[in-house]
Amino acid sequence: MIITRNYLKDLVYQVNGAAIEVHKSIGPGLLESVYHQCLKKELELRKINYSSELLIPLKYKGYDLESKLRCDLFIENNLVVELKSVNEINPICEAQLLAYMNLLNAPIGLLINFNVKNIFYEGQKTLVNEFYSRLEE
């Protein structure tokens, strides 16, 4: 399958829809781990393939190093999803997501914060990197 920007936009739309459904069902104020479990179930119900707590490979100067880095969800081997349940997203959260995207060669990432009133307007941010710019429409 050839991955295109349109495919990834649709995938982000589907995952955002799943996150909105979780947020509508259980609301804000819970631990990140609770949202993680619920979102995994919602992705399964929607038949969206994912890996959870994926160990991120780390290469340094040609060496494979042991890493304890894990992304919350890696969807369809292209979309990195980082979940939060915090009062405010800090720039370090975006930096973490971009680093995971680069280490996984993933063109797009989604940062979702469940601790908001309206997840659609306040709780999600999509990030892209240089891998995305290389894709066809």
N, C-alpha and C positions, 0 to 999 in steps of 0.2 A: 504494500500500500504506500502510495506517495503522500507524504504529509504536506498539507497546504495551510496557508494562513486561514482560509475559510473553515477548514476542518478544525483547527485549533480554536477559532472564535466560537464555533458551535459547541466544542467540548467545554470551553469555559462557561458558556451559557447553560449547559446541562448541569455542570457541577454547581454553579451559582444557584440554579433552581433547586438542587438537592439540599444545599445549605439553607436556603430560604425555608424549605419545608421543615427541616430540623428546627430552625429558629421559631417558626410558627407553632410547632408542636410543643416545645419545651421552654421557649423563652430565654432571656438573658439571665446571667447571674450564677451559672454553674461552672464547674471546673472544665478545663480544656479536655481532659480525658473523657468526660461524659459526652461532649460534642463529637469527639473523635469516634467513639463507639457508635453513636447515632448516625453520623454521616457515613460511616462504613456500611451500616445496614441499609441506609437510603441509596447508596451507590449500588449495592447488590440488588435491591428491589428494581432499580432502573437498568440493571444489566450493564453497568459501566465497570470495566476492568481496572483494577488498581493493585498496588502494593502498599502495605501499611508498615510504618516504621522501617523503611528501607535503609539499609546500611549504605552510606555513600562512600564510594571508592576515593582514595586520596593518592594522587601521584605527585611526587616532588622530585624534580631534576631526574626524571626517568625511573625513579624508584616507587614501588608500591608500598605505601605505609599503612599501618593499622590506624583506623580512624573510628572514633565513637560517634561520628556524625550520622544522624538519622533524620530523614525528612518524614513528616507526618504521613503524607500520601503522595504516591507517584502514579499518576493516572494515565492509562493507555501508553505508558513509556514515553510521554511527551510533556505532561503537565505536572509541575511540582506544586503541591498544595501545603501551605503552612497554616496551621490553626492556632488561634489565640483566643483567650478569654480575659481581656485586660481593659482597663479604663481608657487607655490611649495607646495607639500604635506608635512606637518610637522608630526613628530612622534605622536603628540597629536591626529591627525586625525585617525591614526591606533589604538591608545589606545581607542578612542571613539568607533570605530567600534567593537573592541574586547569586550568592556564592554557591548555594545548593544547585541552582539551575546550571551554572557554569560547570561545576564538577560532574554533573549528570549529562552534560551536553543537551540540556532541555531548552527549547526555545521560548517557553512561556511558563509563568508562575502565577499563582493565585494566593494572596494573603487574605485570610478570612478571620475576622474578629467577631465572636458571637456575643460579646458583652456590650451590645448596643441596642437601642430601641428599634431601629429599622436597619436590618442587615443589608438591604439592597442599596440604600443611600450612604450609610455610614460604615458598614462592616466588611467591605471587600475592596481589594485593590489588585489590578492585574499588572504584572510586570513582564517585559520582554527583554531579550538580549540580542547579541549579534547573530545568534543562530536563527532567530526569527526573521531578521532582515534578509537572510539568504533564501527564504522560502518563497515559493510562487503563491500568487493569489489563488 
